[in-house]
Structures are given as structure tokens and as C-alpha cells.
Amino acid sequence: MGFIIIGIVLTNMGLNGAILQILSHGFIGAALFFLVGTSCDRICLIYLDEMGGIYIPMPKIFTMFSSFSMASLALPGMSGFVAESAVFFGIITSPKYLLIPKMLITFVMEIGMILTPIYLLSMSCQMFYGYKLFNVQNSNFIDSGPRELFVSICIFLPVIGVGIYPDFVLSLSVDKLQAILSNYFHR
């Protein structure tokens, strides 16, 4: 969410990055919450300390969860990478700020880019790897069915689509973006 705020106060490229980050965050966040809810429903556990080793009985959920985690980490080819890159280049090319504020903003962005893999990868590791669950009531886990897989893929396609071709989304917002820039930033 910090990328959105940083992108809004910058130039045209920063605003484009903020728009892409809003879409990216919406798709990826919704998918991760959906997959966490699905996996908690399947294994009947809600605490990470009790989970472990569910990548073998639930490979579809593991694959989709790993894919969306990588998208949240801004893996190239996914929408988060394009959005964060646009905000970053908006900072670099912005004539509004001097070098020291740009370096400070970039440093704050880098802290967020470092903390995101720490919590996402540690959560994935604790949930999917580790020791197999033997002490649960129902050890016959059911992987995601066709409905859950369909919903996950329908959310994953725009993440890949925006990552590969972001101009489609940006072409829809170019008029509004020019109106925002002309009304608020050029006075």
C-alpha cells in the first residue's frame, strides 16, 4: 500500500504505477485470502504452528498459493513487478524532489521490498513444508476441487495479463490520469 501513496505524489509514471498497484494488490490479496480460507477449510486448522507438510496431499492449493506469493513478491512477468517498477521509475524521474528525499523514499521502499519476502516465504514454508500432520482429527486432506481451481485461475490470469501487457489497463485510465495531472499538479 505504500507504493500507492508514493506513486500518487509523483509524476505521470508514478500515478500509472499507483493505478497498476491498486489493481495488482486487489487481485493478489483477494486470491491469497481465498486460498488461505480454502486451505484452512480443508485441513480444519487455523494456526500456522499446527500446520506443516500439506504440499503433498494438496498440490493444487500449494501451486496456486506459491504462484500468488511470488506475484506478491513482484516476480517479473506479474502485475506487481510492473507496478512497483513504474513507481520506482516515477521516483527517479521526478523533478519535484531533490536527491536526498528521493534516496529516503527509495530506502523506505526497499525496506518494504525486503520485509515482504520474509513474511510470505516464512508463512509458505511453515504451512506447506515441515513435518507431516499426524495429530489432526482428519488426516485425509482433500485438495481443491474444480470450483476453487477455476476461481484461482480466473484471478491469476489478470495478474499475468497485466504483468505482460500493462498498456491495456493504462489505456483505459489515460484520460482520467491527464485530468488529475492537469487539475491538481500543474497549478
C-alpha positions as CSV (number, residue, x, y, z in Angstrom):
1,M,0.0,0.0,0.0
2,G,3.0,2.3,0.5
3,F,3.7,2.1,-3.2
4,I,0.3,3.5,-4.0
5,I,0.8,6.5,-1.7
6,I,4.3,7.1,-3.1
7,G,3.1,6.8,-6.6
8,I,0.2,9.3,-6.1
9,V,2.6,12.1,-5.1
10,L,4.8,11.7,-8.1
11,T,4.7,12.2,-11.8
12,N,2.7,10.6,-14.6
13,M,4.6,7.4,-14.4
14,G,4.2,7.3,-10.6
15,L,0.4,7.6,-11.0
16,N,0.4,4.9,-13.6
17,G,2.3,2.7,-11.2
18,A,-0.2,3.5,-8.4
19,I,-3.1,2.5,-10.6
20,L,-1.4,-0.7,-11.5
21,Q,-0.5,-1.4,-7.9
22,I,-4.1,-0.9,-6.8
23,L,-5.3,-3.5,-9.3
24,S,-2.4,-5.8,-8.5
25,H,-2.9,-5.6,-4.8
26,G,-6.6,-6.2,-5.2
27,F,-6.2,-9.3,-7.3
28,I,-3.3,-10.8,-5.4
29,G,-4.7,-10.0,-1.9
30,A,-8.1,-11.5,-2.8
31,A,-6.5,-14.6,-4.2
32,L,-4.3,-15.1,-1.1
33,F,-7.2,-14.7,1.3
34,F,-9.3,-17.1,-0.8
35,L,-6.5,-19.7,-0.8
36,V,-5.9,-19.3,2.9
37,G,-9.6,-19.7,3.6
38,T,-9.8,-22.7,1.3
39,S,-6.8,-24.4,2.9
40,C,-8.0,-23.7,6.4
41,D,-11.4,-25.1,5.5
42,R,-9.8,-28.3,4.1
43,I,-7.4,-29.1,6.9
44,C,-9.6,-27.7,9.8
45,L,-6.7,-25.8,11.3
46,I,-6.2,-22.0,11.6
47,Y,-2.8,-21.6,13.4
48,L,0.4,-21.8,11.5
49,D,2.1,-23.6,14.3
50,E,-0.2,-26.6,13.8
51,M,0.2,-26.7,10.0
52,G,3.0,-28.3,8.1
53,G,3.7,-30.7,5.3
54,I,0.5,-30.2,3.4
55,Y,2.1,-29.7,0.0
56,I,2.0,-33.4,-0.7
57,P,-1.7,-34.0,-0.1
58,M,-2.8,-30.6,-1.5
59,P,-0.6,-29.9,-4.6
60,K,-3.1,-27.6,-6.4
61,I,-3.5,-25.3,-3.4
62,F,0.3,-25.3,-2.9
63,T,0.9,-24.4,-6.6
64,M,-1.6,-21.6,-6.7
65,F,-0.6,-20.3,-3.2
66,S,3.1,-20.3,-4.3
67,S,2.2,-18.6,-7.6
68,F,0.3,-15.8,-5.9
69,S,3.0,-15.4,-3.2
70,M,5.6,-14.9,-6.0
71,A,3.2,-12.4,-7.6
72,S,3.0,-10.5,-4.3
73,L,6.8,-10.5,-4.2
74,A,6.8,-8.7,-7.6
75,L,8.2,-11.5,-9.7
76,P,8.9,-10.3,-13.2
77,G,6.1,-11.1,-15.6
78,M,3.4,-10.5,-13.0
79,S,1.4,-7.3,-12.2
80,G,3.2,-6.4,-9.0
81,F,6.6,-6.2,-10.8
82,V,5.2,-3.7,-13.4
83,A,3.5,-1.6,-10.8
84,E,6.5,-1.4,-8.4
85,S,8.8,-0.7,-11.3
86,A,6.6,2.1,-12.6
87,V,6.5,3.7,-9.1
88,F,10.3,3.3,-8.7
89,F,11.0,4.9,-12.1
90,G,8.5,7.6,-11.2
91,I,10.6,8.5,-8.1
92,I,13.8,8.5,-10.2
93,T,12.5,10.7,-12.9
94,S,10.5,13.1,-10.7
95,P,11.8,16.7,-10.9
96,K,9.8,17.6,-7.8
97,Y,12.3,16.3,-5.2
98,L,16.0,16.7,-4.6
99,L,18.4,13.8,-4.3
100,I,18.2,13.3,-0.6
101,P,14.4,13.0,-0.4
102,K,14.5,10.6,-3.4
103,M,17.1,8.5,-1.6
104,L,15.0,8.5,1.6
105,I,11.8,7.4,-0.3
106,T,13.7,4.7,-2.1
107,F,15.2,3.4,1.1
108,V,11.7,3.2,2.7
109,M,10.5,1.3,-0.5
110,E,13.5,-1.1,-0.2
111,I,12.6,-1.9,3.4
112,G,9.1,-2.9,2.3
113,M,10.6,-5.0,-0.5
114,I,12.8,-6.8,2.0
115,L,10.1,-7.4,4.6
116,T,7.6,-8.9,2.1
117,P,9.6,-12.0,1.2
118,I,10.5,-12.5,4.8
119,Y,6.9,-12.9,6.0
120,L,5.5,-14.5,2.8
121,L,8.2,-17.1,2.4
122,S,8.3,-18.0,6.1
123,M,4.5,-18.4,6.1
124,S,4.6,-20.6,3.0
125,C,7.5,-22.7,4.4
126,Q,5.7,-23.2,7.7
127,M,2.4,-24.0,6.1
128,F,3.4,-26.3,3.2
129,Y,6.8,-27.8,4.3
130,G,7.9,-29.2,7.5
131,Y,6.7,-32.3,9.3
132,K,3.6,-34.1,8.1
133,L,0.5,-33.6,10.2
134,F,-0.3,-36.8,12.2
135,N,-2.1,-35.4,15.2
136,V,-5.2,-34.0,13.4
137,Q,-8.7,-35.4,13.5
138,N,-9.0,-35.9,9.8
139,S,-5.7,-36.7,8.1
140,N,-7.3,-37.3,4.7
141,F,-6.9,-33.9,3.2
142,I,-8.9,-33.0,0.1
143,D,-7.2,-30.9,-2.5
144,S,-9.1,-28.0,-4.2
145,G,-11.9,-29.0,-6.4
146,P,-12.8,-27.7,-9.9
147,R,-14.6,-24.6,-8.4
148,E,-11.7,-23.5,-6.3
149,L,-9.3,-24.1,-9.1
150,F,-11.5,-22.2,-11.6
151,V,-11.7,-19.2,-9.2
152,S,-7.9,-19.2,-8.6
153,I,-7.1,-19.4,-12.3
154,C,-9.6,-16.6,-13.1
155,I,-7.9,-14.4,-10.6
156,F,-4.4,-15.5,-11.8
157,L,-5.0,-14.7,-15.5
158,P,-5.4,-10.9,-14.9
159,V,-2.2,-10.9,-12.7
160,I,-0.3,-12.5,-15.6
161,G,-2.1,-10.4,-18.2
162,V,-1.3,-7.0,-16.5
163,G,2.3,-8.2,-15.9
164,I,2.8,-9.0,-19.6
165,Y,0.7,-6.2,-21.2
166,P,0.1,-3.3,-18.8
167,D,-0.8,-0.9,-21.6
168,F,-4.3,-2.4,-21.8
169,V,-5.1,-1.2,-18.3
170,L,-3.3,2.1,-18.6
171,S,-5.1,2.9,-21.9
172,L,-8.4,2.7,-20.0
173,S,-7.2,5.3,-17.5
174,V,-5.2,7.7,-19.6
175,D,-8.0,10.4,-19.9
176,K,-8.7,10.4,-16.2
177,L,-5.0,10.5,-15.4
178,Q,-4.4,13.5,-17.6
179,A,-7.4,15.3,-15.9
180,I,-5.9,14.6,-12.5
181,L,-2.5,15.8,-13.5
182,S,-3.8,19.0,-15.2
183,N,-6.2,19.9,-12.3
184,Y,-4.1,19.2,-9.3
185,F,-0.4,19.2,-10.1
186,H,0.1,22.0,-12.6
187,R,-1.3,25.0,-10.7
